[in-house]
Amino acid sequence: MAKPPRDRRRYPRDPRTRPIRPGIADGVYVYVLSGGDVLVLEDGPHAHPHILGEARSVEYAGDLTVLGDTIHQLTNLSGTFQFDDPEGLRRTADVLQTLGFPIRPGGVRFFPADGSRPRILE
């Protein structure tokens, strides 16, 4: 189920936003799952609302780290969206694997909203 951002300002879409594809540069990215696509932007302060812009809702959001076309870390960390649904994180991992990104064992980490310890999902 899509969720709107907590910050409802209508930020413009960042032109550096792109669908994640094999061959993407190594780095840390913020992502949103929208329309079945994982869209990414280089990590930075308050970057999530700029991925789609215009205060659009997303299916899921967090951050991820890519090294050599492998996902080393995938999380639900997003101050803008604050998803607290581990199934959404698993769904995002499935989309990434379908796109050709293997995920490092232990790399899918869910952070509960209550501040309790993160859980490794995969």
C-alpha positions in Angstrom: 0.0 0.0 0.0 1.4 3.4 -1.0 2.3 5.9 1.7 2.7 9.6 1.4 5.8 11.4 2.8 5.6 12.9 6.3 7.0 16.1 4.9 4.2 17.3 2.5 6.2 20.1 0.8 6.1 19.7 -2.9 9.9 19.4 -3.6 11.0 19.2 -7.2 12.2 15.8 -8.5 15.9 15.6 -8.5 17.1 15.1 -12.1 19.8 12.6 -10.9 17.0 10.1 -9.9 17.1 6.9 -11.9 15.9 3.3 -11.9 18.5 1.1 -10.4 20.2 -1.1 -13.0 23.2 -3.4 -13.0 26.4 -1.4 -13.6 25.4 1.4 -11.2 28.3 3.0 -9.5 29.3 1.6 -6.1 27.9 3.7 -3.3 25.2 4.4 -0.8 21.8 5.4 -2.2 18.3 6.3 -0.9 15.6 4.4 -2.7 11.8 4.3 -3.2 9.8 1.4 -4.6 7.2 2.9 -6.9 5.2 1.2 -9.6 7.3 -1.9 -9.1 10.5 0.0 -9.9 13.3 0.8 -7.5 14.4 4.4 -8.1 17.6 5.6 -6.5 19.4 8.8 -5.7 22.8 9.3 -4.1 22.4 9.4 -0.3 22.3 12.9 1.2 20.4 15.0 3.7 16.6 14.8 3.2 16.9 13.1 -0.2 13.9 10.8 -0.1 11.3 13.5 -0.9 13.3 14.5 -4.0 13.3 11.1 -5.6 9.8 11.4 -7.0 9.1 15.0 -5.9 5.7 16.7 -5.6 5.0 14.9 -2.2 4.1 11.7 -4.1 3.3 8.5 -2.3 5.6 5.4 -2.6 5.2 1.7 -1.9 8.4 1.5 0.2 11.6 3.5 0.9 14.9 3.2 2.6 18.6 3.1 1.8 20.9 0.6 0.2 24.6 0.1 -0.4 25.9 -1.3 -3.8 29.4 -2.8 -4.2 30.2 -4.5 -7.5 26.6 -5.0 -8.5 25.8 -6.7 -5.2 23.5 -5.2 -2.6 25.6 -5.2 0.6 22.9 -3.5 2.7 19.2 -2.9 2.2 17.2 -1.1 5.0 13.9 0.6 5.6 15.7 3.7 7.0 13.9 6.9 5.8 13.0 9.8 8.0 10.6 11.0 5.3 8.5 7.8 4.9 9.3 5.7 8.1 8.0 2.4 6.8 7.6 -0.1 9.6 6.6 -3.2 7.6 9.2 -5.9 7.1 7.2 -7.5 4.3 7.7 -4.3 2.2 11.4 -4.6 2.7 11.3 -8.3 1.6 9.3 -7.2 -1.5 11.9 -4.6 -2.3 14.7 -7.3 -1.9 12.8 -9.5 -4.3 12.5 -6.8 -6.9 16.2 -6.1 -6.7 17.1 -9.8 -7.1 14.8 -10.0 -10.1 16.7 -7.0 -11.6 20.0 -9.0 -11.2 21.3 -7.8 -7.9 22.4 -10.5 -5.6 22.1 -9.6 -1.9 24.9 -10.3 0.5 23.8 -12.8 3.3 22.7 -10.7 6.3 22.3 -7.6 4.1 18.6 -7.0 4.5 18.2 -5.2 7.8 14.8 -4.1 9.2 14.8 -1.2 11.7 11.6 -1.2 13.8 10.0 2.2 14.4 10.0 1.6 18.2 13.8 1.9 18.2 14.4 -1.8 19.2 17.3 -3.7 17.7 17.3 -4.1 13.9 16.4 -7.6 12.6 18.2 -9.4 9.8 15.6 -10.6 7.3 17.9 -12.2 4.7 
